């Protein structure tokens, strides 16, 4: 594994043989690797798993968040090709091979993550077939950067589809920038009929569904590059119907109101990030996955935007709501798959808001 700054790690091949590249990032979670690997927000990234053992409980057909593995490559200290779990249907290595994912293990991931924390996120390249460093450096220099890139076209649905019962009392238009299956499952379980729309959809297409509310999903890439999406979200907010945004959805809502975003030094990824709810004065342990964030200083001058959540580690922005409209969003993942369920109340809050709006 070669990093863009020239740092080199050597280890053992795992999964598919070949070459892959992407922005390197790390996840601090100790479990839930299958949900993490299939999260569309990780598209284009080479993922370092911090915990020492990955693969020891195998793979099953239920712990997936999309139809394929979305990471560009995997890095770990120990990757296991055997497993012990009654629900498992296959081992991790075969799963990675089936999904064309290159992995490396047997390296000092503590040293690697320490280096990323100091040097910041950067591109890297993994190779189990080419070992000429000059060739690898040339390939790495040609690799695209996530900053300035809209990656949602690679993970969004191409055609709209429905989830739930058509006669449900609540209809929600879902704007898919790389939505996780668990989000759709939670919305359906709470009694909603969903129409999931591609990332390129217009407000006219969304409104043809006659929704009671809108849900704006997570997804990969640089939110500032997504001009069409920002305009669509702005139009959604102008309908004055309830709207809930998560992760990228949160960023797009903030950008539509005049805020600005920035590339984080190394991002937040894991299921143990503490967030403070300003309104309830309570802390939540949250699941997170983002390399971009909204500048909190750009929110404060906006008269209609109220900050509701902040990160307790670095004080970055984690949630907002609009004062004049039923719109709110959070930077983290309240569906919490994997992770603790501290933040699932936000889905209750969304449905309470929809029901209040329906009675007006």
C-alpha positions as CSV (number, residue, x, y, z in Angstrom):
1,X,0.0,0.0,0.0
2,X,1.5,3.3,-1.2
3,X,0.1,6.6,0.1
4,X,0.2,9.8,-1.9
5,X,2.9,11.3,0.4
6,X,5.2,8.4,-0.3
7,X,4.5,6.3,2.8
8,X,4.8,2.6,2.0
9,X,3.3,-0.4,3.9
10,X,3.8,-4.0,3.0
11,X,1.4,-6.8,4.0
12,X,-0.5,-9.9,2.9
13,X,-3.0,-10.0,0.0
14,X,-6.6,-10.8,0.8
15,X,-9.7,-10.9,-1.4
16,X,-9.3,-10.2,-5.1
17,X,-5.9,-9.8,-6.7
18,X,-5.1,-6.6,-8.6
19,X,-4.8,-2.9,-8.1
20,X,-7.2,-0.4,-6.6
21,X,-7.0,3.2,-5.4
22,X,-9.0,5.8,-3.5
23,X,-8.9,8.2,-0.6
24,X,-7.8,6.5,2.6
25,X,-9.9,6.8,5.7
26,X,-10.4,4.9,8.9
27,X,-13.3,3.6,10.9
28,X,-13.1,3.3,14.7
29,X,-16.0,0.8,15.1
30,X,-15.3,-2.6,16.6
31,X,-18.2,-4.5,14.8
32,X,-20.6,-4.1,11.9
33,X,-18.0,-4.4,9.2
34,X,-20.5,-5.8,6.6
35,X,-22.8,-2.8,7.1
36,X,-19.8,-0.5,6.8
37,X,-18.5,-2.1,3.6
38,X,-21.9,-1.8,1.9
39,X,-22.6,1.8,3.0
40,X,-22.8,3.8,-0.3
41,X,-21.3,6.8,1.5
42,X,-17.9,5.0,1.4
43,X,-17.8,4.8,-2.4
44,X,-14.4,5.6,-3.7
45,X,-12.6,5.2,-0.4
46,X,-10.0,2.7,0.8
47,X,-11.0,1.9,4.3
48,X,-8.9,1.1,7.3
49,X,-10.6,-0.9,10.1
50,X,-9.1,0.0,13.5
51,X,-10.2,-3.0,15.4
52,X,-7.6,-5.9,15.4
53,X,-9.8,-8.7,13.9
54,X,-12.1,-8.3,10.9
55,X,-14.1,-11.2,9.4
56,X,-14.3,-13.4,12.5
57,X,-18.1,-13.6,12.4
58,X,-18.4,-14.1,8.6
59,X,-21.0,-12.7,6.2
60,X,-24.7,-13.1,6.0
61,X,-27.5,-11.9,3.7
62,X,-29.2,-9.5,6.1
63,X,-26.4,-7.2,7.3
64,X,-26.1,-5.3,4.1
65,X,-26.9,-1.6,3.3
66,X,-26.9,-1.8,-0.5
67,X,-26.6,-4.3,-3.3
68,X,-22.8,-4.5,-3.3
69,X,-19.7,-3.6,-1.4
70,X,-19.0,0.1,-1.9
71,X,-15.5,0.6,-0.5
72,X,-12.6,0.8,-3.0
73,X,-10.3,-1.3,-0.9
74,X,-9.8,-2.7,2.6
75,X,-6.9,-2.4,5.1
76,X,-6.7,-4.2,8.4
77,X,-4.3,-5.7,10.9
78,X,-5.9,-9.2,10.8
79,X,-8.4,-10.4,8.2
80,X,-10.0,-13.8,8.9
81,X,-10.9,-16.4,6.2
82,X,-12.7,-18.5,8.9
83,X,-15.7,-17.6,10.9
84,X,-17.8,-18.6,13.9
85,X,-21.5,-17.5,13.6
86,X,-24.6,-19.6,13.1
87,X,-26.2,-16.9,10.9
88,X,-23.2,-16.6,8.6
89,X,-23.4,-18.0,5.1
90,X,-19.9,-17.4,3.8
91,X,-16.4,-16.1,4.8
92,X,-15.1,-12.6,4.3
93,X,-12.5,-13.4,1.7
94,X,-14.9,-15.0,-0.7
95,X,-17.3,-12.1,-0.2
96,X,-14.6,-9.6,-1.1
97,X,-13.6,-11.7,-4.2
98,X,-17.2,-11.9,-5.3
99,X,-17.4,-8.1,-5.0
100,X,-14.0,-7.4,-6.7
101,X,-12.5,-5.9,-3.6
102,X,-8.7,-5.8,-3.0
103,X,-7.5,-5.9,0.6
104,X,-4.3,-5.9,2.6
105,X,-3.6,-7.1,6.1
106,X,-0.8,-7.9,8.4
107,X,0.3,-4.2,8.7
108,X,0.5,-2.0,11.8
109,X,-2.9,-0.2,11.5
110,X,-2.2,1.8,14.7
111,X,0.8,3.4,13.0
112,X,-1.1,3.9,9.8
113,X,-4.1,5.6,11.5
114,X,-1.7,7.8,13.6
115,X,-0.1,8.9,10.3
116,X,-3.5,9.7,8.8
117,X,-4.5,11.7,11.8
118,X,-1.3,13.8,11.5
119,X,-1.0,14.1,7.8
120,X,-4.7,14.1,6.9
121,X,-6.7,12.2,4.3
122,X,-5.0,11.5,1.0
123,X,-5.2,9.1,-1.9
124,X,-3.5,5.7,-1.7
125,X,-3.1,2.7,-4.0
126,X,-3.2,-1.0,-3.1
127,X,-1.5,-3.6,-5.3
128,X,-1.1,-7.4,-5.2
129,X,0.0,-7.7,-8.8
130,X,2.3,-4.8,-9.5
131,X,5.3,-3.9,-7.2
132,X,7.3,-1.4,-9.2
133,X,6.9,1.8,-7.1
134,X,7.5,4.1,-10.0
135,X,4.6,2.6,-11.9
136,X,2.4,2.7,-8.7
137,X,3.3,6.3,-8.1
138,X,2.3,7.2,-11.7
139,X,-1.1,5.4,-11.3
140,X,-1.6,7.1,-8.0
141,X,-0.9,10.6,-9.4
142,X,-3.6,10.0,-12.0
143,X,-6.2,9.0,-9.5
144,X,-9.1,11.5,-9.1
145,X,-9.6,13.4,-5.8
146,X,-12.9,13.2,-3.9
147,X,-12.7,17.0,-3.2
148,X,-14.7,18.6,-6.0
149,X,-16.3,15.3,-7.1
150,X,-20.0,14.4,-7.2
151,X,-20.0,10.6,-6.6
152,X,-23.7,10.2,-6.1
153,X,-24.3,9.1,-9.7
154,X,-22.4,5.9,-8.9
155,X,-24.6,4.9,-6.0
156,X,-28.1,6.4,-6.5
157,X,-30.9,4.4,-8.0
158,X,-31.4,4.9,-11.7
159,X,-35.1,4.5,-11.6
160,X,-37.6,5.5,-9.0
161,X,-39.2,2.7,-6.9
162,X,-41.7,2.3,-4.1
163,X,-41.3,0.9,-0.6
164,X,-44.2,0.1,1.8
165,X,-48.0,-0.1,1.5
166,X,-49.7,2.2,-0.9
167,X,-52.6,2.8,1.4
168,X,-50.3,4.0,4.3
169,X,-51.4,7.4,5.7
170,X,-48.0,9.0,5.2
171,X,-46.3,9.5,1.9
172,X,-42.6,10.4,1.8
173,X,-40.6,11.4,-1.2
174,X,-37.0,10.1,-0.7
175,X,-34.2,11.7,-2.6
176,X,-31.6,9.0,-3.0
177,X,-27.9,10.1,-3.0
178,X,-26.8,6.7,-1.8
179,X,-29.3,5.7,0.8
180,X,-28.8,2.8,3.2
181,X,-31.5,0.1,3.3
182,X,-31.9,0.4,7.0
183,X,-33.1,4.0,6.6
184,X,-35.8,2.9,4.2
185,X,-36.7,0.0,6.5
186,X,-37.1,2.3,9.5
187,X,-39.3,4.8,7.5
188,X,-41.5,1.9,6.3
189,X,-41.8,0.4,9.8
190,X,-43.1,3.7,11.1
191,X,-46.0,3.5,8.6
192,X,-44.8,5.4,5.6
193,X,-45.3,4.7,1.9
194,X,-42.1,5.7,0.1
195,X,-41.2,6.8,-3.4
196,X,-37.4,6.6,-3.8
197,X,-36.2,9.0,-6.5
198,X,-32.8,9.2,-8.3
199,X,-30.3,11.9,-7.3
200,X,-31.0,13.9,-10.5
201,X,-34.8,14.2,-9.9
202,X,-36.5,17.5,-10.2
203,X,-38.9,19.1,-7.7
204,X,-41.7,18.5,-10.2
205,X,-41.0,14.8,-10.3
206,X,-41.0,14.6,-6.5
207,X,-44.2,16.6,-6.2
208,X,-46.0,14.4,-8.7
209,X,-46.0,11.8,-5.9
210,X,-48.0,14.2,-3.8
211,X,-45.8,13.6,-0.7
212,X,-46.6,14.6,2.8
213,X,-42.9,15.0,3.5
214,X,-39.4,14.7,2.1
215,X,-36.4,12.7,3.2
216,X,-32.9,13.6,1.9
217,X,-30.4,10.7,2.2
218,X,-26.7,10.2,2.9
219,X,-24.2,9.7,0.1
220,X,-20.6,10.1,-1.0
221,X,-18.6,13.0,-2.5
222,X,-18.1,16.7,-2.1
223,X,-21.5,18.4,-1.4
224,X,-20.3,21.8,-2.7
225,X,-20.0,20.2,-6.2
226,X,-23.6,19.1,-6.3
227,X,-25.3,22.2,-7.7
228,X,-28.4,20.5,-9.1
229,X,-29.0,18.7,-5.8
230,X,-28.6,22.0,-3.8
231,X,-31.2,23.7,-6.0
232,X,-33.6,20.7,-5.7
233,X,-33.3,20.8,-1.9
234,X,-33.9,24.5,-1.9
235,X,-37.1,23.9,-3.9
236,X,-38.1,21.1,-1.4
237,X,-37.7,23.5,1.5
238,X,-39.8,26.2,-0.3
239,X,-42.8,23.8,-0.3
240,X,-42.9,24.3,3.5
241,X,-43.6,20.6,4.0
242,X,-41.6,18.5,6.6
243,X,-38.1,17.6,5.5
244,X,-35.5,15.5,7.2
245,X,-31.9,15.2,6.0
246,X,-29.1,12.8,7.1
247,X,-25.3,13.2,6.5
248,X,-25.0,14.4,2.9
249,X,-28.7,15.4,3.1
250,X,-27.8,17.6,6.1
251,X,-25.0,19.2,4.1
252,X,-27.2,19.9,1.1
253,X,-29.9,21.5,3.3
254,X,-27.3,23.8,5.0
255,X,-25.8,24.7,1.6
256,X,-29.2,25.5,0.2
257,X,-29.6,28.1,3.0
258,X,-26.3,29.8,2.3
259,X,-23.9,27.9,4.5
260,X,-20.5,26.7,3.3
261,X,-18.8,23.3,3.6
262,X,-15.2,22.2,4.0
263,X,-13.0,19.1,3.6
264,X,-12.2,17.7,7.0
265,X,-8.6,16.8,8.0
266,X,-9.5,13.1,8.3
267,X,-13.2,13.0,8.9
268,X,-15.5,11.2,11.4
269,X,-16.1,7.4,10.8
270,X,-17.2,5.0,13.4
271,X,-20.0,4.2,15.9
272,X,-18.7,5.8,19.0
273,X,-18.8,9.6,18.3
274,X,-20.3,11.7,21.1
275,X,-22.8,14.4,20.1
276,X,-24.4,17.0,22.3
277,X,-28.1,17.9,21.7
278,X,-28.4,21.5,22.6
279,X,-32.2,21.5,22.9
280,X,-32.4,18.5,25.3
281,X,-29.0,19.0,27.0
282,X,-28.3,15.3,26.5
283,X,-25.4,13.5,24.9
284,X,-25.7,10.8,22.2
285,X,-23.2,8.2,21.1
286,X,-23.6,8.2,17.3
287,X,-22.7,6.4,14.1
288,X,-20.8,8.6,11.7
289,X,-19.3,8.5,8.2
290,X,-18.3,11.8,6.6
291,X,-15.2,13.5,5.3
292,X,-16.9,16.8,4.6
293,X,-18.7,19.1,7.1
294,X,-20.6,22.3,7.3
295,X,-18.7,25.3,8.6
296,X,-20.4,26.2,11.9
297,X,-19.3,29.8,11.5
298,X,-21.2,30.1,8.2
299,X,-24.4,28.9,10.0
300,X,-24.4,31.4,12.8
301,X,-25.2,34.5,10.6
302,X,-28.2,32.8,9.0
303,X,-31.2,34.2,10.8
304,X,-33.5,31.2,10.0
305,X,-31.1,28.4,10.8
306,X,-30.7,27.2,14.4
307,X,-27.8,24.9,15.5
308,X,-29.2,21.9,17.4
309,X,-26.3,19.5,17.7
310,X,-22.5,19.8,18.1
311,X,-19.7,17.2,18.2
312,X,-18.2,16.8,21.7
313,X,-14.8,15.8,20.4
314,X,-14.1,18.8,18.1
315,X,-17.2,21.1,18.3
316,X,-18.0,20.7,14.6
317,X,-21.6,21.1,13.5
318,X,-23.8,18.0,13.9
319,X,-27.4,19.2,13.4
320,X,-29.6,22.1,12.5
321,X,-33.3,23.1,12.2
322,X,-35.0,25.9,10.4
323,X,-37.0,28.3,12.6
324,X,-39.7,29.1,10.1
325,X,-40.2,25.7,8.4
326,X,-40.5,22.1,9.5
327,X,-37.0,21.2,8.3
328,X,-34.2,19.6,10.3
329,X,-31.1,17.6,9.6
330,X,-28.1,15.8,11.3
331,X,-24.6,15.1,10.2
332,X,-24.5,11.7,11.7
333,X,-26.5,8.4,11.1
334,X,-29.4,8.0,13.5
335,X,-30.5,4.7,11.8
336,X,-27.4,3.4,13.6
337,X,-26.6,0.3,11.6
338,X,-24.2,-0.6,13.1
339,X,-24.1,1.4,16.4
340,X,-26.1,2.3,19.5
341,X,-29.7,3.5,19.1
342,X,-29.3,6.8,21.0
343,X,-30.4,8.9,18.0
344,X,-33.4,6.9,16.6
345,X,-35.7,9.4,18.3
346,X,-35.1,11.6,15.3
347,X,-37.2,9.4,13.2
348,X,-40.0,9.7,15.8
349,X,-39.5,13.5,15.6
350,X,-39.9,13.4,11.8
351,X,-43.1,11.5,12.0
352,X,-44.5,13.6,14.7
353,X,-43.8,16.7,12.6
354,X,-45.5,15.1,9.6
355,X,-48.6,14.3,11.6
356,X,-48.8,17.8,13.0
357,X,-48.5,19.2,9.5
358,X,-51.3,16.9,8.2
359,X,-53.7,18.3,10.8
360,X,-53.1,21.9,9.9
